[in-house]
Amino acid sequence: MKTQATFYHAGCPVCVAAEQTVAGALDPVRYVVEVVHLGEKKDRLPEAESAGVKSVPALVIDGQSFHINHGAELSALK
């Protein structure tokens, strides 16, 4: 069974680079990766907050959020 991973970002250069590097590096045999652009899908902000995301880019795997570099605070996307 594959593990769900969600990569949240805002489309900034830091986020795009992280998506290409980090989300793209996850083994597709082990992970199903969903990429969520929070700048375009603001309705997903509460979901990201509930998952523990404080800033983007961030990767959530098995309920754990991993913050990658620092692009934008979630509050800036509201």
C-alpha positions in Angstrom: 0.0 0.0 0.0 1.3 3.4 -0.9 1.7 6.2 1.6 -0.1 9.5 0.9 2.1 12.6 0.8 0.8 16.2 0.3 3.1 18.9 -0.8 1.7 22.4 -0.1 3.1 25.5 -1.8 2.2 29.0 -2.9 3.9 29.1 -6.3 6.8 31.3 -5.3 10.3 30.4 -6.7 11.3 28.8 -3.4 8.2 26.6 -3.5 8.6 25.6 -7.1 12.3 24.6 -6.6 11.3 22.6 -3.5 8.5 20.9 -5.4 10.9 19.8 -8.2 13.6 18.7 -5.7 11.7 17.2 -2.8 8.3 16.1 -4.0 9.9 14.8 -7.2 12.4 12.7 -5.2 9.9 10.6 -3.4 9.8 7.1 -4.6 6.6 6.7 -6.7 6.4 3.0 -5.7 6.1 4.0 -2.0 4.3 7.3 -2.1 1.3 9.0 -3.8 2.1 12.7 -3.9 -0.6 15.3 -4.2 0.7 18.8 -4.9 -1.6 21.6 -3.6 -1.0 25.2 -4.7 -2.5 27.2 -1.8 -2.4 30.4 -3.8 -4.9 28.9 -6.2 -6.8 26.6 -3.8 -7.4 28.8 -0.8 -10.2 26.5 0.3 -7.5 24.0 1.3 -5.8 26.4 3.8 -7.8 25.0 6.8 -6.7 21.5 5.8 -3.0 22.5 5.6 -3.3 24.3 9.0 -4.9 21.2 10.6 -2.0 19.1 9.2 0.4 21.4 11.1 1.6 23.5 8.2 2.8 26.9 9.3 4.6 28.0 6.2 5.1 26.8 2.6 6.7 24.9 1.0 5.8 22.0 3.3 5.4 18.3 2.9 3.0 16.3 5.0 3.5 12.5 5.2 1.6 10.3 7.6 0.3 13.3 9.6 3.8 14.8 10.1 4.6 18.2 8.5 8.0 18.9 7.2 8.8 22.5 6.5 11.2 23.1 3.6 13.1 26.3 3.4 10.8 29.3 3.9 8.6 30.8 1.2 5.5 32.3 2.9 3.6 32.1 6.1 0.1 30.6 5.7 -1.4 33.8 7.1 0.0 35.7 4.0 -2.1 33.4 1.8 -5.4 34.2 3.4 
